[in-house]
Amino acid sequence: MHLLVVEDDDIVRMLIVEVLDELGFTAIEAQDAAAALQILEDPGQPLDLLMTDVGLPDMRGDELAGKAREVRPLLPVLFASGYAENVTVPEGMHLIGKPFGIDQLRDKVKAILRTP
Protein backbone atom coordinates (compact mmCIF):
# COMPACT_ATOMS: atom_id res chain seq x y z
CA MET A 1 0.00 0.00 0.00
CA HIS A 2 1.34 3.41 -1.02
CA LEU A 3 0.54 6.46 1.12
CA LEU A 4 1.29 10.07 0.22
CA VAL A 5 2.13 12.02 3.38
CA VAL A 6 1.84 15.80 3.04
CA GLU A 7 3.20 17.67 6.07
CA ASP A 8 5.11 20.95 6.16
CA ASP A 9 6.84 20.22 9.49
CA ASP A 10 9.95 18.22 8.55
CA ILE A 11 10.23 16.40 11.88
CA VAL A 12 6.54 15.46 12.03
CA ARG A 13 6.63 14.29 8.40
CA MET A 14 9.75 12.22 9.05
CA LEU A 15 8.17 10.56 12.10
CA ILE A 16 4.92 9.74 10.27
CA VAL A 17 6.83 8.29 7.31
CA GLU A 18 9.05 6.24 9.62
CA VAL A 19 6.05 4.83 11.50
CA LEU A 20 4.19 3.99 8.29
CA ASP A 21 7.28 2.27 6.90
CA GLU A 22 7.62 0.24 10.11
CA LEU A 23 3.96 -0.76 9.77
CA GLY A 24 4.65 -2.14 6.30
CA PHE A 25 3.31 0.70 4.18
CA THR A 26 5.25 2.54 1.48
CA ALA A 27 5.21 6.23 2.40
CA ILE A 28 5.90 8.93 -0.16
CA GLU A 29 6.68 12.39 1.22
CA ALA A 30 5.66 15.89 0.18
CA GLN A 31 6.45 19.03 2.17
CA ASP A 32 3.68 21.12 0.64
CA ALA A 33 0.67 20.98 -1.65
CA ALA A 34 2.64 21.87 -4.78
CA ALA A 35 4.95 18.86 -4.32
CA ALA A 36 1.97 16.66 -3.48
CA LEU A 37 0.13 17.69 -6.66
CA GLN A 38 3.12 16.71 -8.78
CA ILE A 39 3.01 13.24 -7.22
CA LEU A 40 -0.78 12.99 -7.48
CA GLU A 41 -0.72 13.96 -11.16
CA ASP A 42 1.87 11.29 -12.02
CA PRO A 43 -0.16 8.38 -13.46
CA GLY A 44 2.79 6.05 -12.91
CA GLN A 45 2.80 6.65 -9.16
CA PRO A 46 0.57 4.18 -7.30
CA LEU A 47 -1.30 5.73 -4.37
CA ASP A 48 -3.78 4.11 -2.00
CA LEU A 49 -4.23 6.96 0.52
CA LEU A 50 -3.54 10.69 0.81
CA MET A 51 -2.66 11.77 4.36
CA THR A 52 -2.42 15.54 4.61
CA ASP A 53 -2.04 18.16 7.27
CA VAL A 54 -5.02 20.49 7.41
CA GLY A 55 -2.86 23.61 7.50
CA LEU A 56 -0.25 23.72 4.75
CA PRO A 57 1.73 26.87 3.87
CA ASP A 58 0.59 27.00 0.24
CA MET A 59 -2.93 25.55 0.35
CA ARG A 60 -5.49 24.29 2.86
CA GLY A 61 -5.67 20.52 3.23
CA ASP A 62 -9.28 20.40 2.08
CA GLU A 63 -8.35 22.29 -1.10
CA LEU A 64 -5.54 19.79 -1.74
CA ALA A 65 -7.97 16.92 -1.16
CA GLY A 66 -10.37 18.43 -3.70
CA LYS A 67 -7.62 18.73 -6.31
CA ALA A 68 -6.45 15.19 -5.51
CA ARG A 69 -9.95 13.88 -6.10
CA GLU A 70 -10.04 15.64 -9.49
CA VAL A 71 -7.17 13.46 -10.72
CA ARG A 72 -7.82 10.41 -8.50
CA PRO A 73 -11.55 10.37 -7.75
CA LEU A 74 -11.52 7.28 -5.54
CA LEU A 75 -8.42 8.14 -3.48
CA PRO A 76 -9.16 7.96 0.26
CA VAL A 77 -8.11 11.05 2.23
CA LEU A 78 -6.98 11.26 5.86
CA PHE A 79 -6.57 14.71 7.39
CA ALA A 80 -4.24 15.23 10.36
CA SER A 81 -4.73 18.22 12.64
CA GLY A 82 -3.66 19.45 16.03
CA TYR A 83 -7.04 21.20 16.17
CA ALA A 84 -9.21 18.22 15.24
CA GLU A 85 -12.17 19.46 17.27
CA ASN A 86 -12.35 22.56 15.06
CA VAL A 87 -12.02 20.80 11.69
CA THR A 88 -14.93 20.00 9.41
CA VAL A 89 -14.08 16.98 7.31
CA PRO A 90 -15.61 16.73 3.83
CA GLU A 91 -17.97 13.81 3.37
CA GLY A 92 -16.23 10.53 2.65
CA MET A 93 -12.92 11.72 4.14
CA HIS A 94 -11.32 10.99 7.50
CA LEU A 95 -9.58 12.80 10.38
CA ILE A 96 -6.94 11.95 12.96
CA GLY A 97 -6.00 14.36 15.74
CA LYS A 98 -2.41 15.28 16.47
CA PRO A 99 -0.59 14.13 18.42
CA PHE A 100 -1.46 10.51 17.69
CA GLY A 101 0.19 7.27 18.70
CA ILE A 102 1.56 4.56 16.46
CA ASP A 103 -1.35 2.23 17.25
CA GLN A 104 -3.89 4.95 16.60
CA LEU A 105 -2.33 5.77 13.21
CA ARG A 106 -2.08 2.08 12.28
CA ASP A 107 -5.70 1.40 13.21
CA LYS A 108 -6.98 4.47 11.37
CA VAL A 109 -5.05 3.73 8.16
CA LYS A 110 -6.00 0.04 8.19
CA ALA A 111 -9.67 0.92 8.77
CA ILE A 112 -9.67 3.36 5.85
CA LEU A 113 -7.90 0.89 3.56
CA ARG A 114 -9.79 -2.07 5.05
CA THR A 115 -6.63 -4.11 5.44
CA PRO A 116 -6.11 -6.80 8.10
N, CA, C and O atoms as a GROMACS GRO file, in nm:
protein
  464
    1MET      N    1   0.084  -0.119   0.000
    1MET     CA    2   0.000   0.000   0.000
    1MET      C    3   0.089   0.126   0.000
    1MET      O    4   0.184   0.136   0.078
    2HIS      N    5   0.057   0.218  -0.086
    2HIS     CA    6   0.134   0.341  -0.102
    2HIS      C    7   0.055   0.459  -0.045
    2HIS      O    8  -0.059   0.485  -0.085
    3LEU      N    9   0.118   0.532   0.048
    3LEU     CA   10   0.054   0.646   0.112
    3LEU      C   11   0.134   0.772   0.083
    3LEU      O   12   0.256   0.772   0.097
    4LEU      N   13   0.066   0.877   0.042
    4LEU     CA   14   0.129   1.007   0.022
    4LEU      C   15   0.108   1.088   0.149
    4LEU      O   16  -0.006   1.115   0.188
    5VAL      N   17   0.218   1.126   0.214
    5VAL     CA   18   0.213   1.202   0.338
    5VAL      C   19   0.253   1.345   0.308
    5VAL      O   20   0.365   1.371   0.264
    6VAL      N   21   0.160   1.438   0.331
    6VAL     CA   22   0.184   1.580   0.304
    6VAL      C   23   0.185   1.653   0.438
    6VAL      O   24   0.082   1.665   0.504
    7GLU      N   25   0.301   1.702   0.476
    7GLU     CA   26   0.320   1.767   0.607
    7GLU      C   27   0.434   1.866   0.593
    7GLU      O   28   0.542   1.830   0.547
    8ASP      N   29   0.409   1.992   0.633
    8ASP     CA   30   0.511   2.095   0.616
    8ASP      C   31   0.616   2.092   0.727
    8ASP      O   32   0.725   2.146   0.708
    9ASP      N   33   0.587   2.032   0.841
    9ASP     CA   34   0.684   2.022   0.949
    9ASP      C   35   0.774   1.902   0.921
    9ASP      O   36   0.729   1.787   0.924
   10ASP      N   37   0.902   1.928   0.895
   10ASP     CA   38   0.995   1.822   0.855
   10ASP      C   39   1.002   1.709   0.956
   10ASP      O   40   1.003   1.592   0.919
   11ILE      N   41   1.009   1.742   1.084
   11ILE     CA   42   1.023   1.640   1.188
   11ILE      C   43   0.896   1.556   1.198
   11ILE      O   44   0.904   1.433   1.207
   12VAL      N   45   0.781   1.620   1.197
   12VAL     CA   46   0.654   1.546   1.203
   12VAL      C   47   0.640   1.456   1.082
   12VAL      O   48   0.601   1.339   1.095
   13ARG      N   49   0.671   1.509   0.963
   13ARG     CA   50   0.663   1.429   0.840
   13ARG      C   51   0.756   1.308   0.849
   13ARG      O   52   0.716   1.197   0.814
   14MET      N   53   0.879   1.330   0.894
   14MET     CA   54   0.975   1.222   0.905
   14MET      C   55   0.925   1.113   1.000
   14MET      O   56   0.937   0.994   0.971
   15LEU      N   57   0.868   1.153   1.113
   15LEU     CA   58   0.817   1.056   1.210
   15LEU      C   59   0.700   0.976   1.153
   15LEU      O   60   0.694   0.855   1.171
   16ILE      N   61   0.608   1.043   1.086
   16ILE     CA   62   0.492   0.974   1.027
   16ILE      C   63   0.540   0.873   0.922
   16ILE      O   64   0.495   0.759   0.920
   17VAL      N   65   0.631   0.917   0.836
   17VAL     CA   66   0.683   0.829   0.731
   17VAL      C   67   0.754   0.709   0.793
   17VAL      O   68   0.736   0.596   0.747
   18GLU      N   69   0.833   0.733   0.894
   18GLU     CA   70   0.905   0.624   0.962
   18GLU      C   71   0.808   0.523   1.022
   18GLU      O   72   0.827   0.402   1.009
   19VAL      N   73   0.705   0.572   1.089
   19VAL     CA   74   0.605   0.484   1.150
   19VAL      C   75   0.533   0.403   1.042
   19VAL      O   76   0.516   0.282   1.056
   20LEU      N   77   0.490   0.469   0.936
   20LEU     CA   78   0.419   0.399   0.829
   20LEU      C   79   0.508   0.292   0.765
   20LEU      O   80   0.462   0.182   0.735
   21ASP      N   81   0.635   0.326   0.746
   21ASP     CA   82   0.728   0.227   0.690
   21ASP      C   83   0.740   0.106   0.783
   21ASP      O   84   0.739  -0.008   0.738
   22GLU      N   85   0.752   0.132   0.913
   22GLU     CA   86   0.762   0.024   1.011
   22GLU      C   87   0.636  -0.062   1.013
   22GLU      O   88   0.642  -0.181   1.044
   23LEU      N   89   0.522  -0.003   0.980
   23LEU     CA   90   0.396  -0.076   0.977
   23LEU      C   91   0.376  -0.152   0.844
   23LEU      O   92   0.275  -0.220   0.826
   24GLY      N   93   0.472  -0.139   0.754
   24GLY     CA   94   0.465  -0.214   0.630
   24GLY      C   95   0.406  -0.140   0.511
   24GLY      O   96   0.384  -0.199   0.405
   25PHE      N   97   0.382  -0.011   0.528
   25PHE     CA   98   0.331   0.070   0.418
   25PHE      C   99   0.448   0.137   0.346
   25PHE      O  100   0.556   0.152   0.403
   26THR      N  101   0.426   0.176   0.221
   26THR     CA  102   0.524   0.254   0.148
   26THR      C  103   0.479   0.399   0.154
   26THR      O  104   0.375   0.434   0.099
   27ALA      N  105   0.558   0.482   0.222
   27ALA     CA  106   0.521   0.622   0.240
   27ALA      C  107   0.601   0.710   0.144
   27ALA      O  108   0.724   0.698   0.134
   28ILE      N  109   0.530   0.797   0.075
   28ILE     CA  110   0.590   0.893  -0.016
   28ILE      C  111   0.570   1.030   0.048
   28ILE      O  112   0.460   1.060   0.096
   29GLU      N  113   0.673   1.111   0.050
   29GLU     CA  114   0.668   1.239   0.122
   29GLU      C  115   0.649   1.359   0.030
   29GLU      O  116   0.699   1.362  -0.082
   30ALA      N  117   0.575   1.458   0.083
   30ALA     CA  118   0.566   1.589   0.018
   30ALA      C  119   0.561   1.693   0.129
   30ALA      O  120   0.489   1.677   0.227
   31GLN      N  121   0.639   1.800   0.114
   31GLN     CA  122   0.645   1.903   0.217
   31GLN      C  123   0.538   2.011   0.201
   31GLN      O  124   0.517   2.092   0.291
   32ASP      N  125   0.473   2.013   0.086
   32ASP     CA  126   0.368   2.112   0.064
   32ASP      C  127   0.273   2.063  -0.045
   32ASP      O  128   0.294   1.958  -0.106
   33ALA      N  129   0.168   2.140  -0.068
   33ALA     CA  130   0.067   2.098  -0.165
   33ALA      C  131   0.121   2.093  -0.307
   33ALA      O  132   0.082   2.006  -0.385
   34ALA      N  133   0.209   2.185  -0.342
   34ALA     CA  134   0.264   2.187  -0.478
   34ALA      C  135   0.339   2.056  -0.507
   34ALA      O  136   0.321   1.997  -0.613
   35ALA      N  137   0.422   2.013  -0.414
   35ALA     CA  138   0.495   1.886  -0.432
   35ALA      C  139   0.398   1.769  -0.435
   35ALA      O  140   0.416   1.675  -0.513
   36ALA      N  141   0.296   1.774  -0.351
   36ALA     CA  142   0.196   1.666  -0.348
   36ALA      C  143   0.123   1.656  -0.481
   36ALA      O  144   0.098   1.546  -0.530
   37LEU      N  145   0.086   1.770  -0.539
   37LEU     CA  146   0.013   1.769  -0.666
   37LEU      C  147   0.096   1.708  -0.778
   37LEU      O  148   0.042   1.640  -0.865
   38GLN      N  149   0.226   1.732  -0.776
   38GLN     CA  150   0.312   1.671  -0.878
   38GLN      C  151   0.306   1.519  -0.867
   38GLN      O  152   0.300   1.449  -0.968
   39ILE      N  153   0.308   1.468  -0.745
   39ILE     CA  154   0.301   1.324  -0.722
   39ILE      C  155   0.163   1.272  -0.761
   39ILE      O  156   0.152   1.169  -0.829
   40LEU      N  157   0.059   1.342  -0.719
   40LEU     CA  158  -0.078   1.299  -0.748
   40LEU      C  159  -0.107   1.295  -0.898
   40LEU      O  160  -0.182   1.209  -0.945
   41GLU      N  161  -0.046   1.387  -0.973
   41GLU     CA  162  -0.072   1.396  -1.116
   41GLU      C  163   0.013   1.300  -1.198
   41GLU      O  164  -0.002   1.293  -1.320
   42ASP      N  165   0.102   1.226  -1.132
   42ASP     CA  166   0.187   1.129  -1.202
   42ASP      C  167   0.111   0.997  -1.212
   42ASP      O  168   0.096   0.927  -1.112
   43PRO      N  169   0.063   0.960  -1.332
   43PRO     CA  170  -0.016   0.838  -1.346
   43PRO      C  171   0.064   0.711  -1.316
   43PRO      O  172   0.005   0.606  -1.291
   44GLY      N  173   0.195   0.720  -1.320
   44GLY     CA  174   0.279   0.605  -1.291
   44GLY      C  175   0.303   0.582  -1.143
   44GLY      O  176   0.361   0.480  -1.104
   45GLN      N  177   0.258   0.676  -1.059
   45GLN     CA  178   0.280   0.665  -0.916
   45GLN      C  179   0.158   0.601  -0.849
   45GLN      O  180   0.052   0.664  -0.842
   46PRO      N  181   0.171   0.478  -0.800
   46PRO     CA  182   0.057   0.418  -0.730
   46PRO      C  183   0.033   0.487  -0.596
   46PRO      O  184   0.128   0.515  -0.522
   47LEU      N  185  -0.093   0.513  -0.565
   47LEU     CA  186  -0.130   0.573  -0.437
   47LEU      C  187  -0.260   0.509  -0.388
   47LEU      O  188  -0.356   0.494  -0.463
   48ASP      N  189  -0.260   0.472  -0.260
   48ASP     CA  190  -0.378   0.411  -0.200
   48ASP      C  191  -0.443   0.502  -0.096
   48ASP      O  192  -0.558   0.480  -0.059
   49LEU      N  193  -0.370   0.605  -0.050
   49LEU     CA  194  -0.423   0.696   0.052
   49LEU      C  195  -0.344   0.826   0.049
   49LEU      O  196  -0.222   0.826   0.035
   50LEU      N  197  -0.415   0.937   0.063
   50LEU     CA  198  -0.354   1.069   0.081
   50LEU      C  199  -0.372   1.106   0.227
   50LEU      O  200  -0.485   1.116   0.275
   51MET      N  201  -0.261   1.128   0.298
   51MET     CA  202  -0.266   1.177   0.436
   51MET      C  203  -0.207   1.316   0.434
   51MET      O  204  -0.090   1.334   0.401
   52THR      N  205  -0.288   1.416   0.469
   52THR     CA  206  -0.242   1.554   0.461
   52THR      C  207  -0.273   1.632   0.587
   52THR      O  208  -0.376   1.612   0.652
   53ASP      N  209  -0.181   1.721   0.620
   53ASP     CA  210  -0.204   1.816   0.727
   53ASP      C  211  -0.316   1.909   0.681
   53ASP      O  212  -0.330   1.937   0.562
   54VAL      N  213  -0.394   1.957   0.775
   54VAL     CA  214  -0.502   2.049   0.741
   54VAL      C  215  -0.446   2.184   0.703
   54VAL      O  216  -0.493   2.247   0.608
   55GLY      N  217  -0.344   2.230   0.776
   55GLY     CA  218  -0.286   2.361   0.750
   55GLY      C  219  -0.151   2.350   0.682
   55GLY      O  220  -0.050   2.323   0.747
   56LEU      N  221  -0.149   2.372   0.551
   56LEU     CA  222  -0.025   2.372   0.475
   56LEU      C  223   0.008   2.516   0.438
   56LEU      O  224  -0.081   2.600   0.431
   57PRO      N  225   0.137   2.547   0.414
   57PRO     CA  226   0.173   2.687   0.387
   57PRO      C  227   0.120   2.741   0.254
   57PRO      O  228   0.099   2.861   0.241
   58ASP      N  229   0.098   2.652   0.156
   58ASP     CA  230   0.059   2.700   0.024
   58ASP      C  231  -0.085   2.668  -0.015
   58ASP      O  232  -0.132   2.712  -0.120
   59MET      N  233  -0.156   2.591   0.069
   59MET     CA  234  -0.293   2.555   0.036
   59MET      C  235  -0.354   2.484   0.157
   59MET      O  236  -0.284   2.414   0.230
   60ARG      N  237  -0.482   2.502   0.178
   60ARG     CA  238  -0.550   2.429   0.286
   60ARG      C  239  -0.560   2.281   0.248
   60ARG      O  240  -0.568   2.247   0.130
   61GLY      N  241  -0.559   2.195   0.347
   61GLY     CA  242  -0.567   2.052   0.323
   61GLY      C  243  -0.692   2.011   0.248
   61GLY      O  244  -0.687   1.920   0.164
   62ASP      N  245  -0.805   2.077   0.278
   62ASP     CA  246  -0.928   2.040   0.208
   62ASP      C  247  -0.923   2.080   0.060
   62ASP      O  248  -0.982   2.013  -0.024
   63GLU      N  249  -0.853   2.190   0.030
   63GLU     CA  250  -0.835   2.229  -0.110
   63GLU      C  251  -0.748   2.125  -0.183
   63GLU      O  252  -0.778   2.087  -0.296
   64LEU      N  253  -0.641   2.082  -0.116
   64LEU     CA  254  -0.554   1.979  -0.174
   64LEU      C  255  -0.633   1.851  -0.198
   64LEU      O  256  -0.620   1.788  -0.302
   65ALA      N  257  -0.715   1.813  -0.102
   65ALA     CA  258  -0.797   1.692  -0.116
   65ALA      C  259  -0.890   1.704  -0.237
   65ALA      O  260  -0.909   1.607  -0.311
   66GLY      N  261  -0.949   1.822  -0.256
   66GLY     CA  262  -1.037   1.843  -0.370
   66GLY      C  263  -0.963   1.828  -0.501
   66GLY      O  264  -1.014   1.766  -0.595
   67LYS      N  265  -0.842   1.885  -0.509
   67LYS     CA  266  -0.762   1.873  -0.631
   67LYS      C  267  -0.716   1.728  -0.651
   67LYS      O  268  -0.710   1.680  -0.764
   68ALA      N  269  -0.685   1.660  -0.541
   68ALA     CA  270  -0.645   1.519  -0.551
   68ALA      C  271  -0.758   1.436  -0.608
   68ALA      O  272  -0.737   1.348  -0.692
   69ARG      N  273  -0.880   1.465  -0.563
   69ARG     CA  274  -0.995   1.388  -0.610
   69ARG      C  275  -1.028   1.419  -0.757
   69ARG      O  276  -1.094   1.338  -0.823
   70GLU      N  277  -0.984   1.534  -0.807
   70GLU     CA  278  -1.004   1.564  -0.949
   70GLU      C  279  -0.924   1.468  -1.036
   70GLU      O  280  -0.970   1.425  -1.142
   71VAL      N  281  -0.802   1.434  -0.992
   71VAL     CA  282  -0.717   1.346  -1.072
   71VAL      C  283  -0.726   1.199  -1.029
   71VAL      O  284  -0.697   1.108  -1.107
   72ARG      N  285  -0.767   1.177  -0.904
   72ARG     CA  286  -0.782   1.041  -0.850
   72ARG      C  287  -0.912   1.036  -0.771
   72ARG      O  288  -0.909   1.043  -0.648
   73PRO      N  289  -1.023   1.024  -0.839
   73PRO     CA  290  -1.155   1.037  -0.775
   73PRO      C  291  -1.184   0.942  -0.660
   73PRO      O  292  -1.263   0.975  -0.572
   74LEU      N  293  -1.123   0.827  -0.658
   74LEU     CA  294  -1.152   0.728  -0.554
   74LEU      C  295  -1.048   0.724  -0.443
   74LEU      O  296  -1.057   0.640  -0.354
   75LEU      N  297  -0.950   0.814  -0.447
   75LEU     CA  298  -0.842   0.814  -0.348
   75LEU      C  299  -0.894   0.850  -0.209
   75LEU      O  300  -0.949   0.959  -0.191
   76PRO      N  301  -0.877   0.761  -0.111
   76PRO     CA  302  -0.916   0.796   0.026
   76PRO      C  303  -0.826   0.908   0.080
   76PRO      O  304  -0.709   0.918   0.043
   77VAL      N  305  -0.884   0.992   0.166
   77VAL     CA  306  -0.811   1.105   0.223
   77VAL      C  307  -0.821   1.100   0.375
   77VAL      O  308  -0.929   1.082   0.431
   78LEU      N  309  -0.705   1.117   0.441
   78LEU     CA  310  -0.698   1.126   0.586
   78LEU      C  311  -0.634   1.259   0.622
   78LEU      O  312  -0.519   1.286   0.586
   79PHE      N  313  -0.709   1.343   0.692
   79PHE     CA  314  -0.657   1.471   0.739
   79PHE      C  315  -0.595   1.451   0.877
   79PHE      O  316  -0.646   1.373   0.958
   80ALA      N  317  -0.486   1.522   0.904
   80ALA     CA  318  -0.424   1.523   1.036
   80ALA      C  319  -0.424   1.667   1.085
   80ALA      O  320  -0.387   1.759   1.012
   81SER      N  321  -0.467   1.686   1.211
   81SER     CA  322  -0.473   1.822   1.264
   81SER      C  323  -0.454   1.823   1.415
   81SER      O  324  -0.504   1.737   1.487
   82GLY      N  325  -0.381   1.922   1.460
   82GLY     CA  326  -0.366   1.945   1.603
   82GLY      C  327  -0.489   2.013   1.661
   82GLY      O  328  -0.500   2.030   1.782
   83TYR      N  329  -0.581   2.053   1.575
   83TYR     CA  330  -0.704   2.120   1.617
   83TYR      C  331  -0.824   2.042   1.564
   83TYR      O  332  -0.918   2.100   1.509
   84ALA      N  333  -0.820   1.911   1.583
   84ALA     CA  334  -0.921   1.822   1.524
   84ALA      C  335  -1.063   1.860   1.563
   84ALA      O  336  -1.156   1.842   1.484
   85GLU      N  337  -1.082   1.912   1.684
   85GLU     CA  338  -1.217   1.946   1.727
   85GLU      C  339  -1.275   2.064   1.650
   85GLU      O  340  -1.396   2.087   1.654
   86ASN      N  341  -1.190   2.139   1.581
   86ASN     CA  342  -1.235   2.256   1.506
   86ASN      C  343  -1.238   2.233   1.355
   86ASN      O  344  -1.262   2.326   1.278
   87VAL      N  345  -1.213   2.109   1.312
   87VAL     CA  346  -1.202   2.080   1.169
   87VAL      C  347  -1.329   2.013   1.119
   87VAL      O  348  -1.379   1.918   1.179
   88THR      N  349  -1.381   2.064   1.009
   88THR     CA  350  -1.493   2.000   0.941
   88THR      C  351  -1.437   1.918   0.827
   88THR      O  352  -1.371   1.971   0.737
   89VAL      N  353  -1.463   1.789   0.831
   89VAL     CA  354  -1.408   1.698   0.731
   89VAL      C  355  -1.511   1.679   0.619
   89VAL      O  356  -1.627   1.648   0.646
   90PRO      N  357  -1.469   1.697   0.494
   90PRO     CA  358  -1.561   1.673   0.383
   90PRO      C  359  -1.614   1.529   0.386
   90PRO      O  360  -1.546   1.438   0.434
   91GLU      N  361  -1.733   1.512   0.337
   91GLU     CA  362  -1.797   1.381   0.337
   91GLU      C  363  -1.710   1.278   0.265
   91GLU      O  364  -1.653   1.305   0.160
   92GLY      N  365  -1.701   1.161   0.325
   92GLY     CA  366  -1.623   1.053   0.265
   92GLY      C  367  -1.475   1.060   0.294
   92GLY      O  368  -1.398   0.979   0.243
   93MET      N  369  -1.432   1.157   0.376
   93MET     CA  370  -1.292   1.172   0.414
   93MET      C  371  -1.279   1.149   0.563
   93MET      O  372  -1.380   1.141   0.634
   94HIS      N  373  -1.156   1.140   0.613
   94HIS     CA  374  -1.132   1.099   0.750
   94HIS      C  375  -1.040   1.198   0.821
   94HIS      O  376  -0.975   1.281   0.758
   95LEU      N  377  -1.037   1.188   0.956
   95LEU     CA  378  -0.958   1.280   1.038
   95LEU      C  379  -0.891   1.205   1.151
   95LEU      O  380  -0.950   1.116   1.212
   96ILE      N  381  -0.765   1.243   1.178
   96ILE     CA  382  -0.694   1.195   1.296
   96ILE      C  383  -0.636   1.317   1.366
   96ILE      O  384  -0.578   1.404   1.301
   97GLY      N  385  -0.650   1.322   1.497
   97GLY     CA  386  -0.600   1.436   1.574
   97GLY      C  387  -0.455   1.418   1.612
   97GLY      O  388  -0.411   1.309   1.649
   98LYS      N  389  -0.380   1.527   1.602
   98LYS     CA  390  -0.241   1.528   1.647
   98LYS      C  391  -0.238   1.574   1.792
   98LYS      O  392  -0.319   1.658   1.831
   99PRO      N  393  -0.151   1.523   1.872
   99PRO     CA  394  -0.059   1.413   1.842
   99PRO      C  395  -0.133   1.280   1.846
   99PRO      O  396  -0.232   1.265   1.918
  100PHE      N  397  -0.085   1.184   1.770
  100PHE     CA  398  -0.146   1.051   1.770
  100PHE      C  399  -0.036   0.948   1.791
  100PHE      O  400   0.081   0.971   1.760
  101GLY      N  401  -0.075   0.835   1.845
  101GLY     CA  402   0.019   0.727   1.870
  101GLY      C  403   0.031   0.635   1.750
  101GLY      O  404  -0.049   0.641   1.656
  102ILE      N  405   0.132   0.551   1.754
  102ILE     CA  406   0.156   0.456   1.646
  102ILE      C  407   0.034   0.365   1.626
  102ILE      O  408  -0.010   0.344   1.513
  103ASP      N  409  -0.020   0.312   1.736
  103ASP     CA  410  -0.135   0.223   1.725
  103ASP      C  411  -0.256   0.294   1.668
  103ASP      O  412  -0.330   0.238   1.587
  104GLN      N  413  -0.276   0.417   1.710
  104GLN     CA  414  -0.390   0.495   1.660
  104GLN      C  415  -0.377   0.519   1.510
  104GLN      O  416  -0.474   0.506   1.436
  105LEU      N  417  -0.256   0.555   1.464
  105LEU     CA  418  -0.233   0.577   1.321
  105LEU      C  419  -0.252   0.447   1.245
  105LEU      O  420  -0.320   0.444   1.142
  106ARG      N  421  -0.194   0.339   1.294
  106ARG     CA  422  -0.208   0.208   1.228
  106ARG      C  423  -0.355   0.170   1.214
  106ARG      O  424  -0.400   0.131   1.106
  107ASP      N  425  -0.429   0.180   1.323
  107ASP     CA  426  -0.570   0.140   1.321
  107ASP      C  427  -0.652   0.226   1.226
  107ASP      O  428  -0.739   0.176   1.155
  108LYS      N  429  -0.624   0.355   1.224
  108LYS     CA  430  -0.698   0.447   1.137
  108LYS      C  431  -0.670   0.415   0.989
  108LYS      O  432  -0.762   0.405   0.908
  109VAL      N  433  -0.542   0.400   0.955
  109VAL     CA  434  -0.505   0.373   0.816
  109VAL      C  435  -0.562   0.238   0.772
  109VAL      O  436  -0.617   0.227   0.662
  110LYS      N  437  -0.549   0.137   0.856
  110LYS     CA  438  -0.600   0.004   0.819
  110LYS      C  439  -0.753   0.006   0.805
  110LYS      O  440  -0.807  -0.061   0.718
  111ALA      N  441  -0.821   0.083   0.889
  111ALA     CA  442  -0.967   0.092   0.877
  111ALA      C  443  -1.007   0.160   0.746
  111ALA      O  444  -1.101   0.117   0.680
  112ILE      N  445  -0.936   0.265   0.710
  112ILE     CA  446  -0.966   0.336   0.585
  112ILE      C  447  -0.941   0.246   0.465
  112ILE      O  448  -1.022   0.240   0.372
  113LEU      N  449  -0.829   0.175   0.469
  113LEU     CA  450  -0.790   0.089   0.356
  113LEU      C  451  -0.852  -0.050   0.366
  113LEU      O  452  -0.843  -0.130   0.273
  114ARG      N  453  -0.916  -0.076   0.479
  114ARG     CA  454  -0.979  -0.208   0.505
  114ARG      C  455  -0.881  -0.321   0.485
  114ARG      O  456  -0.908  -0.419   0.416
  115THR      N  457  -0.763  -0.306   0.549
  115THR     CA  458  -0.663  -0.411   0.544
  115THR      C  459  -0.656  -0.480   0.679
  115THR      O  460  -0.682  -0.417   0.781
  116PRO      N  461  -0.620  -0.608   0.682
  116PRO     CA  462  -0.610  -0.680   0.810
  116PRO      C  463  -0.491  -0.636   0.892
  116PRO      O  464  -0.470  -0.688   1.002
   0.00000   0.00000   0.00000
